[in-house]
């Protein structure tokens, strides 16, 4: 049985922090208990098994990414604008929730095959939004990547890397940084005319809506 009350939330936050820093296999039960300020004996009441805790974190984070992406591109017909918004939402989410997104990106292989299946289905649904948008852009003559699937994976990896180095003390605002990544994506896709660019304010609002209140989200760039 798991509990998402105050103690359960402390366990989740401890797990996110430790899994991101030490990895799933490098994090012991005593580590979790110490970080959450609970006894090892009481920890299981709030987390179930360690694998269930990891799967819950990954499922929640991927659900946020998928929801945010769908909200950001809803009603947008131009594949250039859709792809730009996908990039911006991905970058901002990884910048403001670096530990959670690193856990998702790095720890899927720690799950057992049965538990992994549901997590991978969510990840695939998210990546399908990118694949369909790129394919539509190719059909419309807006994108000209030599290898669409490889380019998509490269873009996702590039955007996810923000979680490893982003700091709010840089010269660019987070929106400016995300917009620059959208420009890089257009170049990678061979897009000669990227149009007016993604709606940065809307994308930021979507991330805030899905991931947390404005005062929980950093507002300046790398």
Buried (B, 14 or more C-beta within 10 A) or exposed (E): EBEEEEBBEBBBBBBBBBBBEEEBEEBEEEBBBBBBEBEEEEBBBBBBEBBEBBBBBBBBBBBBBBBBBBBBBEEBEBBBBBBBBBBBBBBBBBBBBBBBBBBBBBBBEBBEEEBBEBBBEBBEBBBEBBBEBBBBBBEEEBBEBEEBEEBBBBBBEBBBBBBEEBEBEBEEBBBBBBBBBBBBBBEBBBBEEBEEBBBBEBBBBBBBEBBEEEEEBEEBBB
